[in-house]
């Protein structure tokens, strides 16, 4: 038998993805969240609101308003392989293919009334969004609020662009603080509830505890071998998105951290032979998560993601109510996806150094301008200054029509070859 024939008949290596024991409990937490949200529908005195990434969810928990998160629901639709039919439903209504696939998934999910376990979502009391991360959020929620006939509150967030100074930042902060108090009035008009200052500060304290644990987990990812990979963090970000400020998320993270520390104690890594430490920037392709899992076959592990890190900023505690509101306003402006290109490059360079990164994967996401803008400049600069391979993936987070199996596999294998060559130098 020729060598060529042997290679053709050789079985494909099976990808074995190791995850933390506590990560496997995440579906139970998500199920709890879905049931709690669904129960509100049958209790008119219990309110829900739609919110986007970048909106301070702590504001909703402070009013005992349950946050429904269309982006999170859209992730579920993608992972459950139903996003395409929902996207095509939205496109049949006249929404362009160029529009955010999360938005179109949400439109399809709401219109077709699919189950929550497939990404379905109920009508809220109101919608709340910001321009913190993406301007699409604003038009998306305006469109859906109009179609559902519910009120909407929009935070207009200035961007701290290149050349801005602290004087400008203070003016911007004043502008956002005024909007926070406007939001308090907006909710009071709808529900009759005033903001409870004591509860607000308690929610902020619990939110900080959640973020503190997340950052402790991230610190362990600096170790070689790393005990935590992307197979864990891509899902375990969930509490940071919708549960900051309540005990349920904290308990989950405490259990997760205990598992991580056990791995550290045993000096166990995500892969048996860690050869390549990667940074992944962007939202994953939810319909093709196994694309990232195959990295384990090559001794490669994603040890840092700006996306999952960005949702866990620490809060300043011990301040008055008014000072805490001001700190929240600053945080809404100083979000990593608001960084100008120069600051973003410096941020990536520091992460590469701190986490011993040897290669980078960038998702040039057709649906996400904030993470994709400037990506080619970022790639070229990092390759030149840090001397590590960088792979750009041109596809979409929730629309599988943008993913070509063969070419994408070839690009991954070519990237691994570059990593190996770089390692031998």
N, C-alpha and C positions, 0 to 999 in steps of 0.2 A: 504493500500500500504506500502510495506517494505521501510525502510530507504535507503537500497541499490538501490531499484528501483527508488526512488525519485532522488537520486544522479545521476543515469544514465540518467534520463530525464531532469535534470537541464540544462538550456541553458548555452552555453559557454559565459563567460563574454566578452563583446566586448571591444577591445582596443581603447581608445580614445586618440589620440596623439595631444597634443597642440603644435603649432608652432607659432613663431612670425609673425606678419602681413607682415613685410618686407621680411621674408624668402619665403613667397608665391610668391614674385616677382622674385625670382631667375630664374624660367624657362624663363622669358622674357629676362633676362641678358644672359643666355646661348644661347637662340635663336639669339640674337644680335651678339654674338661671332661667332656662326656657320655661319650666313649670311655674316659677314665680312670676315671670312676665305674663304668661297666659292667664294665671289666676286673677291678675289685676283687671282683666277684661270683664270679669264677672262681679267685680266690686267697684261700682261707680265712684266711690269716695277715695279709691286708690288710683293714683294717676300714673301715666307713663309719658315719656317724651322720646322722640327720636333725636339722637345726637351723633355727631361725626367725630372722627379722630381730630385731636387738636382742641376740641371743646372740653373745658374743665368739668368732668363728670361729677366732681365733688360738689359742684353747685346743685346738681339734681338730688344727690343723696341727702344734702342738707335740708331740702324741702320734702324728703321722703317721696321723691318722684323716681320711679323705676326707669333706668335708662335702657331703651331699645337701641340697638346699634346696627343700622343697615349695612355698613361695611363688613362687620363681623358676620352678619347673616349671609352676605354675598360670598364670603370665604367658604362658608358651609356649603352653599350651592355649588361652588367650584369643586370642592373636595368630594362632594357626593355625585359629581358628574352630571348635574342638571343645569349648569349655568348657561350652556349654549342655547337651549330651547327658551330660556327666559330672556336672554339677550335678543334672540330672533323675534320674540314676541314684541319687545320694545321697538325693534327696528321696523316691524310691520305697522307700528303706529306712526312712523315717520322720523324716529330718532336715528341720527346718522351712525354709521359704523365707527366713525372717528371719535364718538363720545365715549367717555369713561365706561368701561365694562362693568364696574361696580354699580354705577347709576342704572344702567340698563338691566342688570340682574335684579336690582331692587324693584324697578318698575314692573318687570315680569313677575317677580315673586309676589308683590302686593296685588297685582291685577288678577293673577291666576289662583290666589289664595292657597298656595301649596303649604304643606306642613312645616312647622318650625324646624323639625329635624332635617328638612331639605333646604332650609334658608328662608322659610316663610316668616312674615312679620305682620303684626296687627296695627291698626290705625291708632295713633297716639293722641293725647290731649293737645300737644303742640310739637313743633319741630324747633331744634336749636342747633345752630352751626356757627362756624367762624371762617375767616379767610386765613387762618394760621398756617395751614399746610398747603391747601389747594383751593384755588378759586372755583373749581368745579363744584365743590361742596355747596357753595352759595346758590348757584343756579339749579343744582340738583334738588336741594331742599325747597327752594322757591317753587319749582315745578311740581314736586310732590305735595307740598302744602296746598297749592292751588287745586290740584286734582282731588285731594282728600277733603278740602274745605276745612282746614285747621289753621290756626295762627302760627306764625313763625317769628323767631328772634334770631337776628344775625349780628354777631360781633364783627366789627370792621377792624382788623388788626394791621397796623402799619408794619412795614418791613424795615429792619435795621440794616440798611444796605451799606455797601462800601463807602467810606467817607463820612459816615454818621459819627457824632461824638456823644458824650454823656449828656450834654445839654439837650440834644435832640431826643435822646432816650427818655429823659425826664418828661419832656413834652408829650411824647408818645404814651408814656405810662399814665399821665394825667387823663389823656383821651380815653384809654381803655378802662381806667378806674371808673370814670363816669358811666361807661356802658355796663359795668358790673352792677352798679346801683340801679340803672335802668332795667336790668334783667330782674332784679329783686322786685321792682314795681310791676313788671310784666307778669311775673308768676303770681304775685299777690292779687292782681286784677282777675286772673283766671281761676285761682283756687281759693282766694280769701285768706291765704296763709302769709304771715310776715316771716322774714328770715329770722331763724333762731340763732343768735350769735354764738351761744354756748355750743349748740350742736354743730354749727359750721366749723368751729375751732377743733372739736372732737373729730370730725370727719377729716380735716386736714392732717391731724396728728396720726390717724390710722392710715391715711394715704401715704404719709411719709414713712411709716413703718413698713408698708408694702414695698415701697421703692428702696428702702434700706436693705431689705432682704434680697431683692433683685440685684442690687449692686454688689452685695456680698457674693452672690452666685457668680456674677460676672468677674469678680476678682479671681475666683478659682480658675476661670478659663485662661488665665495667663500662664498657668502651670503647664509643664510639659511632662507627660502627655496631659491634654486637657480632659477633665472629667465630664464636661458638658458640651454637647454638640448641637447643631441646628435642628436635628430631629426632635430635641427636647424644646428648645426655645421658640421654635416657630409656632407651637401650640400653647406653650406655657406663658406666653405674653398675654393671654386672654384676661386674667384678673386685672392686669394693669390698664386694660382698655375699658372695661365695664364695671369693675368692682373696687376701684380705689376709694377707701373711706369706710368699708365695712369689714367685719371680722372674717367672713367666709374666705376671702382671698388671702388674708394674712395666714390663716391656718394651713391653707394649701401650700403657700410658699415656705412656711416653717418646716413642713414635712419634706418639701423639695430640697431645702438647704441641708437638712439632716442627711438625706440620701447622698447629696453631693459631697458633704464632708466625709462620709463613709468611704466614698470612692477615692477621695484624696488620701485618706488614711491608708488605704490599701494600695495606693499608687496605681490605680486602674484608670485607663483612658478610654475614650469613646471607641477607638480602634486598637487592635492588638499591637500593630507596628505603625506608630504615627510618623509619617514621612513628610506630610505637607500640611501647613496651617493656613487656612484661608479666611479671607474677609468676604462676606457677601453683602452687597448693597442693593436694596430694593425690596419690593413685595414679591414673594414666590409665585410661581405658576401653580395655583391651587389645584388645578385639574391634573397636574403632572409632578406631584411632590417626589415621586420615586426617582425623578431625574437627579435630585440632589442626594438621595440615599446611596446611589451607586458610587459616590465619592469614596465610601468606606472600602470599596474593593481595591482602591489604589493607595490606601493608607492616608487618604486626605480627609480632613475634618474642618468644617466651618467653625471657627472659634470666636468670631465677632460679627455682629450685624448692626449697623447704625439704626436700622428700622426698629429692632426689638429693644435696643438700648434707649432710644429716644422717648419711649413711653414711661420711663422710670426716673424722672428727675426728683431729687430730694427737695423737701419743703423746709422753709425756715420756721422753726417752732419758737414758742415763748413770746410771740408778738401780740399786740392788741388786735382786735377785730379789724380795725381800719388799716393797720400795717400789714396784716395778713392778706387783705383784699389787694393791697398795692403789690405785694410780692407775687400774688397770683397773676396780676396784670402783666408784670415784667416777664413772668414765665411764659405767658401766651405769646409774647413778642420774641423772646429768646428761645426759639425752638430750632433744633438742628436743621430742619428742612427750610428754614428761613435764612440760613447762612448764605452770604455771598460766596463766589467761587474761591476767592483767596482764603477765606476763613475755612471753607470746606476742605480745601487741599491740606491746609495745616492740620486740621482735625484728623484727616485720614493718615497723614504722615505720623502723627503722634500715636494713633492706634496701632499702626504697623510696627512701631518700635515697642510699645508696651505689651503687645500680644504676640510678638515674634512671628508676625505674618510673613509667609513666603509666597503668597499668590492671592489674587483678587478676582472675584467674579462680580460683574456689574450687570444688573438687569435694565436694559434700555426699554423700559415698559411703555408700550404704546398708550396705555391708559393713565400714566402718572407723570405728568410734566415736572413736578417738583423734584422727584428723584432722578429723572432722566436728563433734565436740562444741564448742560455743561459736562455731560458724562464723557464725551470724547476728549475734552481738555483735561479732565480728571485722569482718565486712562493714560494719556500721553505723558502727563507730568509725573505720575506715580511710577510708570515704567522707567522713565529717564532718571528721576532723582533717587528712587528707592531700589532700582534694579531688580524688580520682581515681575513675573508675567501677569498680565491682566487680560481677562476674557470678558467680552461684551456679548450678552445674549439679547437678541432683538426678538421679543415676543410680547405677550400680554398676560396680566395676572389672572384674568378670569375668562378670557375668550380663547378656547382651544384652536380656533381657526388660524391663530397666529403662530402656532407651534408646528414645526415640521420635524418629524421624528428622526429621519435619516441625517439631515444636515446638522441638527442639534447634537446628535450623538457624535458625529464626526468632530464637531467643534470641541466637545468635552474631551475626547480622546487626544486631540491635538494639544489642548491645554495641558493635559496631564504629561504629555511628552515634554513640553516646554518646562514644566515644573521639575521633571526628572533631570533634564539637561542643566537647569539652573542649579540644582542641588549638587551635581557632580563637579561644578566649577570650583 
